Amino acid sequence: MIVIDTHVWIWWVDDDQRLKRAVRDMIDTERDVRVSAISLLEIATAVSLNRLVLRPSVKHWLHIAQSAEQIKVEPLTDELCLESVNLPGEFHRDPADRLIVALARVLDTELVTADGRILNYSGVRTVAAS
């Protein structure tokens, strides 16, 4: 099992070259890939603010992205919310990043990301995506 960050999910679905081939292969062959439900909000928000364009529509893209056999969207739970506000050590305040990190911690698995702030955070095991 692995957790993937929002941008990694987008890169994987869209076959973006920023995602390292080895990481793409890892996601392709992993049977249990978790995505936080907060990623759905991040994607919808980015599209609504014109920071991200998804074809043919965000609704269609989200449907396709969730239909991959190995993808499981994890709901926000009280446990995840509490973990996200009680992360050990120093971590920035972005609630989406905190929830994604909390998910990897609660599931006791690696988080695939290209976010330098997460990669440099010692409170979660990471895999560099790019």
Number of C-alpha atoms within 10 A of each C-alpha: 15 20 31 28 24 24 19 25 23 19 16 21 16 13 12 12 11 13 21 15 13 11 18 19 12 13 22 14 11 13 14 14 21 23 25 25 17 20 22 16 13 14 21 17 13 15 15 12 10 10 9 12 13 17 9 8 11 18 12 11 17 16 11 11 16 16 11 12 11 15 19 17 15 17 12 14 11 9 11 23 15 12 18 23 14 11 16 12 8 9 17 10 10 9 13 18 21 20 24 27 28 25 29 26 20 13 13 14 16 18 27 25 23 20 15 9 11 23 18 12 16 12 17 19 17 22 15 16 22 15
